[in-house]
Amino acid sequence: MANPLQFAYRTQKTIGVFDAAPTYAPLPGFVKPEGNLRCCVYSPCGRYFAWASNDGVSVIDASAGQVLASLPLPTVYELGFSPRGSFIATWERPAKDENGDATKNLKIWRTIEELPEGTTKQPLGQFVQKSQHGWNLQYTADEQFCARLVTNEVQFYDSNDLKTVWNKLRVEGVADFALAPGATHNLAVFIPERKGQPAAVKVFNVPQFTNPISQKTFFKGDKVQLKWNQQGTSLIVLAQTDVDKSNKSYYGETTLYLLNANGAFDARVTLDKEGPIHDVAWSPNGKEFGVIYGYMPAKTTIFNHRGVATHSFAMGPRNTIIFSPTGRFVLVAGFGNLAGQIDVYDLEKDYRKVCTIESGNPSVCQWSPDSVYIMTATTSPRLRVDNGIKLWHVGGSVMFNEDHVELYNVMWRPIPVDELPKNVDPLSPVPVPHASAVAYLGTVKTPSKPVGAYRPPGARGSSTPLHFKREDEGGAAHVMGNGVPSISMNGFGRGRRQVPGAEFAEGQVPGAAAARPAVPGAEAAGAEENLSKAALKNKKKRGNKKAKDNPNAKKMRGLQKKIRAIEDLEMRLAGGEKLEDTQMKKIGTKASVLKELEALE
């Protein structure tokens, strides 16, 4: 029988374990702990749930809620399980003993162990682990071996004997590593740039450490994310620099590489939109992956296992992509400083959009193990108000809602894929919502129709000119500058400044007119804008003196003013603006006005 859907949460005062659809009730038999609860975690197999408090570490049966094991460690800040739940790891803050030596703060224990009466549970192994980042051991999928990173080498242990190093991979300057999750026993290591040498990612097969079976060298790689597919046959390398030397980003440059574990293929993934890589994720089938990239509005593309683009979704404000555990759906969302919209696509139905969910401002977004529900949650300390949990059906309707005070963490209970029901359509029938969802919908205000930007009467009913449109609306592509101001393609903006006394750049002429398209009759107006008040006053005096000599000067000035007004209307018409009938008639008088002006001159 398949495990029921379940999730756990941690708040400021307690930890709860909750059965989801269809019961929506706390787990029977589980007694909520209270006090200073620092962390909690499910085992990857879903059998166990553990948490750490001032009283120690407690491990329960996730199905029944009964306590199975306790560890007398009151200062644990991190917990982790091995893939099958056989071992549990604890991490405490670094400290020193009476002699000034660092204490062994990383301990590995058997999760369930039968002990003779009167004996105390002892760890299988203990290590000094100063950094909280990457603190845990990495296990092979079958739990045969585990590994940890030390200076210039990756050390391997037999999982049942952590006292002795079983084998080691010596790599000068190694900064990170990742064991493949499949049955391949593959290992990827990352070596950053040093002494002019490029960065490198090398793949080895444990324990054959003589030569790598695949490798890729590249520059612009201060740090990387190593992402294996579930089968352990392909590796994505997301490389990032700390500084962008082109000055296009505050956060460095990002590049994407793809390696096959057998060495048959490695390449840089070509992205057709300029900008950073926001997110990348493998599909559970291991044959395709999704990437969100480019300046906002970002582009989302699905690639096959050879790095060839197969489908692109509509561009929009998105920065998160998550495939459902069954691989049928993909979630593309915009979180953080974006609006929190979630688009769900059905990959088996020609990438058809299933729905768009307005999730608000969540900091947690996870698929349920059966791919039927999406959990969103707003947690502290990112946001200390409106904390709570919501469950959404994959079709877009809200199923459950629960508010909390200072919610710190929430997670689904894992369920192995082979234990999920077979041949079940997640889209139908739609489950009956919980009463909390109905109450929540009653408090949500119906979004009013957006008023939109003000449009003058002459522009109403007409389409927006292209130079005002965003790229995803059909406008011109976004072009990043190189730090030098320039005139935009649509003619707006200021021109390039000139150094006094220097020659003018090619294609430019002196004066403000050089910064704008040449318009007949506009030279006089442009020159007047650049004159100082004193110079403008003197010019008017000279003009008045000439007017006394020429009796038609006043009439000529009036005609010149009419011509400038007509040319202004012509520019507006050329820009796509809709003009009134009277304005069109005024444009039609240009020839007669020019003829009259020539006669006076």
Buried (B, 14 or more C-beta within 10 A) or exposed (E): EEBBBBBBBBBEBEBBBBBBBEBBEEBEEBEBBEEEBBBBBBBBBBBBBBBBBEBBBBBBBBBEBEEBBEBEBEBBBBBBBBBBBBBBBBBBEBEEEEEEEEEBBBBBBBBBEEEEEEEEEEBBBBBEBEEEEEBBBBBBBEBEBBBBBEEEBBBBBBBEEBEEBBBBBEBEBBBBBBBBBBEBBBBBBBBBBEEEEBBBBBBBBBBEBEEBBBBBBBEBBBBBBBBBBBBBBBBBBBBBBEEBEEEBBEEBBBBBBBBBBBEEBBBBBEBEBEBBBBBBBBBBBBBBBBBBBBBBBBBBBBBEBEBEBEBEBEBBBBBBBBBBBBBBBBBBBBBEEBBBBBBBBBBEEEBEEBBBBEBBBBBBBBBBBBBBBBBBBBBBEEBEEEBBBBBBBBBBBBBBBBEBEBBBBBBBBBBEEEEBEEEEEBBEEBBEBBEBBEEBEEEEEEEEEEEEEEEEEEBEEEEBBBBEEEBBEEBEEBEEEEEEEEBEEBEEEEBEEEEEEEEEEEEBEEBBBBBBEEBEBBEEBBBEEEEEEEEEEEEEEEEEEEBEEEEEBEEBEEBBEBBBBBBBBBEBBEEBBBBEEEBEEBBEEBEEBBEBBEEEE
